[in-house]
Amino acid sequence: MTKSELIQRLADRNPHLFLRDIEKIVDTFFDEVTDALAKGNRVELRGFGAFSVKHREARTGRNPRTGETVEVEAKRLPFFKTGKALREKLNEGYDE
């Protein structure tokens, strides 16, 4: 699902709201999550999951094409851990 599809689905479920207001709400939500993660905070949505930031130290890597060693800078990466309710919903009736 794309952001625009999410906005449209919310608009369909809430016909009493203006589309521009729903867009503003969705943008604000994503901005707040992004800002919290940028500050190093954890964002937890009960039943859905938790967003956090993982720190990766600088290291020496290898270019897979040439085999040449490359220095990889330290970085912070977003990490998402699913909540119990989401995991259960995904696996309802799942037979392999």
N, C-alpha and C positions, 0 to 999 in steps of 0.2 A: 504494500500500500504506500502510495506517495503522500506527501504533505497535502497536495491539492485534493486527493481522493479522501483523505481524512477530514478535511474541511467540508467537503461536499457531503460526506456521510453525516457529519454533525449537523449540517444545515438541514438535511432531509429529516433527521430525527427531532429537530427543534425548529419547526417552521415559524415560531413566534420570535426568533432572533434574526437580526440582519446578518447577511453573509459577511459584511465588513467587520462586524463585531466578533463573529466566530474566528475570522482570520486573525484579528487582533489578540484574541484569547490564545489561540494556538501558537502564534509568534511569541507571545509573552511567556507561555509555558516553556518553549524551547530555549528562549533567552535566559530564563531563570535557571534552568537545568545546566546550561552551558556556563553561565557565570559562577554557579556553585562549584562545578567541577574545576573551572579555571582557578578558583581560590583553594582547591585541594579538599573541598568538602565532599561528603557522600550524599547522594540523593536516593531516598528509599520510597518506593511506591508500594505500600502493603498489598500483598497478593499478586503483584505484577513482577517486581524485582528491584534491584538496587544498582545504581550507577556509582562507580568510584574511579579513582585514578591510580594507575600502576606506574611506578617509576622504573625505568630501565637504565641501568648504568652504561657508561661508555664502554665500548669493547672493540676488539679487532675482529672484523668479519672477512669474508672471502667473496669476491665476485664470482658467481657460478659460471659465467661464460669464459672468463680469462684465467680464473684461478688466482688472480692477483689479490693480495691482502689489502683491505680497506679499513680505515678507522671509522667506526660508527659512533656518532655523538650520543650523549645521554639524552633521554627524552621521556616525556610523560604521555601515557596512552589511556584512553577511556576503556573501562572494563564494565561489563554488565553481567550480573548474576541473577538468574531467574528466581522468582518467588515460588513458594510451594504450590499455591493455587494455579499459577500459570503452567508449571510443570505437569500438574495433575490434569488440567484441561487439555494440554497438548497430547497427553497419553491416554485419554479416555477412549476406550474401544480400539486402541491401536494394537493390531496383530501383525507381527512380522512375517 
